[in-house]
Amino acid sequence: MEISTHDLWTVMHGMGFGALFMLAFSGAFAELYRMSVPGAAPMRASEQKALNFYLGAMVVLAWITVFTGAYIIYPWYRAVPPAGAVDLAEYPRQLLLSSARTSGWHNIGMEWKEHVSWLAPIAITMVAYVTMKYGQAIIYHRNMRIAVLGFTLAAFVATGISGTFGALLNKYAPVRGGGTIILIQGE
Amino acid sequence: MSVPEEEVEVMSNGPGAAAILAAGIGCASVGILAVAGDASKPIGKFLNFYDPTGTLSGVTIMSIVIWLAVWFVLGSFWAGKTVALGRVNLAAFVLLFAGFLLTFPPFMDLLEGQ
């Protein structure tokens, strides 16, 4: 059982950091909504601390996800094949563009994913900062709570778009190549 | 034990407003730079900070720099102040929406007349 280094990075980017970030939204929405409803009781200090840590972890995951995507995996995706290359399996971008049936996955899917994904870490960093800075005092700032919930939703949508296209692109043109890591030696 | 509401310190909304508006500007920057880099070859070339990643490197790095710089400047101006957060929110959400729209390839193509 083996895996290539490029595959491993892709898995870590999408199913590791990205998926963890995506999953974390359910908890963030629940807590941020709970402190936003009219008449909500102020949080305990320990609850506030836990929420701060939770949002801080989301910020770290979001930035790791976009940086690994853009600066480690994307260069492999957009690698240019040598002139006359027939087998494009290790050149996902060129593979997708080589057929009218798949070019849209690059022209719409990848082109949108590579940019819109960066909205998520910017938005969630703001959400975490405001929540940490104001803590329980946010109960006095209705518009701030609206912004926090709105930007959390926007980060979720941006992550959803990126994650969905990432998974589909990886089905049609997976990023392959690199060294081989043997996980378990076969019999 | 929860803290009674009357004991919660009331803080000015300036620092929060600065973070909210800066985030909106940062998101819009991603879209604006993506369109600019795609529409203009010289801009695309300028934004190519790191060859393996291409124009995307400049779009992302510049957006982060703009976002943090705006946040720092607004944060300095609005520290300890109370601002019209409703208007700040409106601007931030419009900019956020612009970020989504300007990164959507069919809309980018429309703007570029393709």
Interface residues (C-beta under 8 A of the other chain):
Chain A: A41 P42 M43 R44 A45 V66 A70 Y71 Y74 P75 R78 N107 I108 E111 W112 E114 H115 V116 W118 L119 I122 A123 T125 M126 Y129 V130 K133 Y134 Q136 A137 I139 Y140 H141 N143 M144 I146 A147 G150 F151 A154 V157 A158
Chain B: M1 S2 V3 P4 E5 V8 E9 V10 M11 N13 P15 G16 A17 A19 I20 A22 A23 G26 C27 V30 G31 A34 Y50 P52 T53 G54 L56 S57 V59 T60 S63 I64 W67 L85 G86 V88 N89 A92 F93 L96 G99 F100 T103 F104 P105 P106 M108
